[in-house]
Amino acid sequence: MATLEQHSLLNQRRILITGGSGGLASQILQLFSQRGCEYLHSVDLRQPSRRLDGITYHQADLTDPNSMHQIFEEVRPNVIIHTASPKFDAPNHIMYKVNVEGTKTLIRIAKRHGTQFFVYTSSASVISDAKTDLKNADETFPVILGDQQPDFYVSTKALAETYVLSQNRRSQDGSSHFLTCAIRPSGIFGVGDLVVLPGILDPYFRGQTKAQIGDNGNLFDFTENTNVAHAHYLAAAALARCQENPPLDDARVDGEAFLITNDEPRYFWDFTRTIWRYAGDTTRPNQVWVITKVWALLLAGLLEWVFWIFKLGEPPLTRTKVRLSCMTRYFCIDKAKNRLGYRPLVSLEEGLRQGVEDCMRRRNAEQSAHVNTKGVKQKEQ
């Protein structure tokens, strides 16, 4: 839990959170508000589905310098929490424009307007080539860029993180610091999740819980989104503390990246089955059909070829998905523990239970709204 000292460091700061209408940013706004931050602002291209009390919402395009200048003129933020990013399946040019060019624009404007602290939401995937197993990987592992990084979304996150950390500056007299750091969560899930839990639950609703790719011997790290928000809070507080008392290099926060997980690696398919179980699935282990990785890769390759020939888009199973579901990927978070004081607040099991309940509730509400809309149209006809 954050200390009273950390609360006092941030509660009077003017804090601007980009991507504030997204699931993670909403968790960050809520947690910062609960901890006494009085001047919280959100900026996003779209309006939030649910407005939080005490938050000032701004609507603007991160990549439009004029719009962002106007917001900075109004807010004059001391702290930026930069979470804004397109979805991983957005067109490549959009991902690059927002994640790379947008981040550079944001930093230029932040510097011009006297912002002091900048926390960037990166990804643990920046040190993964999507093929090689990661076992207890830490921040000494190199960031994967260029031809070695097969995922364009991850590539843009890596480029943006590298730029953010390169802009870290400590002034000699302490009057004009611009301190930056990056948070690298792995597999974010939780209440408000729009990617991980809905994506895993889709096969459940299609009755496909009885299949497994690989032998389930691969540990994987995930992170509940309250814990990710907590890490951002700790990072912002640590940067504020650095302004007055810069730590020694072995305790440094500014200019550094921090891996964040729930510190509870799980076997990949155990994680997915826990989600299905909370959604009501009763499939037993002896009912599961295990497809070996080799056969799954052959099937995925065939599907990719067929879908490419007939221009059908991306197939439901790809070789990348097979590799990801079979690879080991867990991290050492000692750096975040030692330098930020990070400890997970919400356990994996509790986070999954709450997240699935929220996901099911949202899905049921959407289905009800669709049925009601359809009924109204039929009456009008």
N, C-alpha and C positions, 0 to 999 in steps of 0.2 A: 504494500500500500504506500502511496505517496506520503511524504512526511510534511509536517507543518511548514518547515523551511521551504520545501518545494512549492507548496501552495502560495506562500508569500512571494515567491519569485515570479509567479505568473498571474496572480489574480488581478493585478492592476495593468497588465500589458494589453495592448490592442492586438488581437490575434485574428488573422485571416486564414481561413481554410478553403483551399481550392477543391473543386469537385464536391462541394458541400451537400449536394442532393443525392449523392451515392450512398450505398449501404455502409461502407467503412467510415466515410467522412461524417455521416450522421452519428455513428457510435463515438467518434472522436469529439464532435460538438457536444454530445450529451455528457460524456465523461468530464470534459473540461468544465462544462457548466456546473456539474455536480460538485466539482472541486473548487468552486468559488471564482472562476474566471468571469469577470463582469463585462468584458468588452469583446464579444465573440461575433465574428462576421463570416458569412459563407458566400462564396462566389461560384456560380455554375452556369452552364449554357441553358439548363432547363430548371424549371421550378421544382421544389421538393414535393414528393407525394404527401408528406406530412411535415408541417412546420413545428419546430421545437420552440418552446417558450424561451424568451430572453436572447434569441439569436436574430441578428440583422441579416436578411438575405438580399443578395445582389445577383442580378442576372446579366451575364456578359460572356463573351467569347474569349477564352484564355489567349488565343492566337491573334487577337485584335489589339494592338498596342494602344490605340486611342481609347478604347473602352476600358482597358485595364488602368491606364493613366488616370482616368476619371475616378475610378474606384479607389485607387491609392491616394488621390488628392483628398477624397472624402474620408477614408478610413485612417490613413497614416499608420499602417500596422507596424508594430515592433517585431512581431513573430509571424512567419508564414509556415503553415503546414500544407505541403503540396501533395495532394492525393489524386488530383485530376488525371484521368487517363481514359482513352476509349476502351471498349471491350476488346478482348484478345482476338476476336474474329472480325474486327473492323477492317476495312480496306487498308492496305499497307501505307498508302500516301496519307491517310488520315492519322494512322498511328504515328508516323514520323512527324507529321506537322504538329500534333498535339504534344507527344511525349518528348520530342527532341527540340524542335523549334519553339514550341510553346514554353518549355522550361527555360530555355535561354532568354526568351523575351521577358518572362516573369522575373528572372534574376536581374536582368538589366534594369527593369523598372523598380524592383525592390531596392536595389542599391541607390538609385537616383533619389528615392523618397526616404532614405534613411532607415530602412529595415535593418535590424541587427541580427536576427536569428532565423535560420531557414532549415526546416526539417523536410526531407524528401522521402516519399513512400516508394521504395524500390521493390525488389523481389529477390527471394533466395535463389531463383532460377538463373540469376546472372552469373553464377559460378557453375552452372550445369550445361553440358553439351547435349543433353537429352539422350545420351547413350551410355555414358560411363557412370557406374555406381558411385554414390557419394556416401561414405561411411564416417560419421562424426566429423563432417566437413566444417571448417571454420573460416574466419575472415582472411586467413593467409592464403586461401585458394584463389587463383587468379580469376578475374572477370573474363568471361568468354565473349569475344567479339569477332566480327568479320565472318569469314567462311566457316569458322569453327562453331558458330552459333546458328543452328538451323531454324530457330524460331524467331521470326521477324519481330513479334511483339516483345519478346525478351531482349532482343538486340536493341530495340529503341529504349527500353528501360535501362539497359546497361550503359548506353551512350549518355542518357540523361543523368544517371547517377555519377558517372565519371566526370561530367561537366560540373555538376553541383559541388562535388567534393573539391574539384580544382579551383573553385571560386572562394574557398574558405580563406579568410584573412584575419589575422590578429594585428591590430595596430600597436605601435610601441607605447603610446601614452594611454591606450584603452578608450580613446574617445570615438573611434570610428571602426569598431569591430564589424565584420560581416562573417558570422560563424555559421557553418553548415554541417550537417551530418545526414546520414541515410539509414532508414529502417528497412530491413529485408525480411519480410514475413514469408512463411512457407505455407501455401494451401489455406487461404483464409476462408473460414466458414462461420456461421452463427446467425443470429436474428437479423433479418434483412438481407441475407445472402441471396444474390441473384445468379450465382454461377455454380459453385461446388455442390451444394445440397440439391437444388433443382436438377442439375445435370445428372447426379447419381440417382435421384428419385425417378427420373424418366423411365429407365428400364423396369423399375418396380411396377409402375402403372401399366407397362406393356407386358407384364407377366414374364419378364426375362431374368428373374433372380436366380435361376438354377444353372447359370453358366459362370465359369471362372477361367480367366486366361493366366496360365502359369501355375506354379506350385504354391503360391502365397507364402514364399519364404523371404519376401522383400519388405523390410521395414521402411516406413514413410512418415514424414513429419507434416503435421497440420497445425493451424493456429486459429483459435477462437477469436472473433473480432474484437471483443472487449479487451482481450490481452494485447492485441495489436494497437488499439487506442491507448491503452496504458503505457505501452512502449513509446509511443509518440509523445505522450505527456512527459514521461521521464526524460526523454531526449531534449525537449524544449526547455525543461527546467534545468537540465545539466548545462546546456548552452548558455542560459542566463547566468548560471553560477560561474561559468568560465570567464564571463566578462570582467568580474572583479577579482577572481582568484584562479588564473589559468593553472590547470593541473600539470604534473610532470607527464612526459611522453607516454609512460606505461599506464597512465590513467586517463589519457586524452579522450575527449569526446568530439571536439570540433575537427572537421576534416576526416571523420571516420565513418565506417559503415558497421551496422550491427545486425546480425542474424537473430530473428525472433521466431520462436516456435512455442508450442504448448509444453515442450520438454517431456513429451510422452509419445515417442515414436510407436506406431502400430503397424502390424502387417497389413498391407494394402487392402486386401479383400476382407479382413476383419473389420476395418474401418467402414467400408461400404456396407457390410452386412449389419453393422450396428445402426447405420442410418435406416436401412430397410426395416430392421426390427422395430425401431421407434415409429416407423410409418405403418406398422401392423403386419409385416411379413412374418410367416411362420416356417419358412423353408429350413429344413434340417441339413447339417453338413453332408450326410450321406445321400442327399438328394441333388447335390451339386455336380454338374457335368464339367470336368476339368479339361480344358483345351491346352495342349502344350504350347509354349512360346513359338516353337518352330512352325507348327501347323497354323497358329494364329497369324504369324508373319506372312506365310504363303497365302492364306485366305485374304488378308488385308491387301497384299500386293495385287492379287487378282481383282479385288473390288476396285482398287484405285485405277487399274488399267481399264476396266469396263466403264467406270464412271467417267474417266477421261475421254475414252473413245466416243461415248454417247453424250458427252457434255452435260452430265447430270449433277455437277457440283462435287462437294466433298462426300465420300461414302461414310456410312455409319461407323465403319471400322477402318482405321488407317494404321500403317506401320508405326507411325509416331505414337499413336495411342497404345498400341501393343507394347512398345518399348517402355513407355511411361508407366503402364500398369504392372510391368514386370521388374522395373529397376528399383534398386535400393537407394533411398534418398533421405538421410536424416543428418541432423546438424548438431554441432556443439555450440551452445549459447553462453559459454562462460564469460565471454567478453561483455555481453549485455548485462549479465548478472553482476560482474565485478565493477564495471564502469558506470552503468546506469542504475544499478540496484534493482534490475528487472527480476520479477518472479511472476509466473502466471497467476491471475486472479480467479479464472474460471477453468475448471477441469475439463478434459476432453469429453467425458461422458455427459456431464451437465450441459456443456455447450452444445453437444449434438442433440440432446433431448429438447432443449429450448429452441434450437435452430430448426429442427424438423417440425415441431409443433407450429412454429411461426410460418414455415414454408407451406405446410398443409392448410393452415388457416388462410393464407393469402391465395393459395390455389383454389380453395373452395369459394372464397369471395369472388374471385375472377370468374369462376364457372357460373356462380349465381347471377352475377352481373350480366354475363353473356346470355343466360337463359331469359332473364328479365327483359333485356334489350330485344331479343328475338321475339318474345311474346308481344311486346309493344308494337313492333313492326308488323307482325301478323294481324294484329287488331286494326292497325291503320289501313292495311290492305283490304 
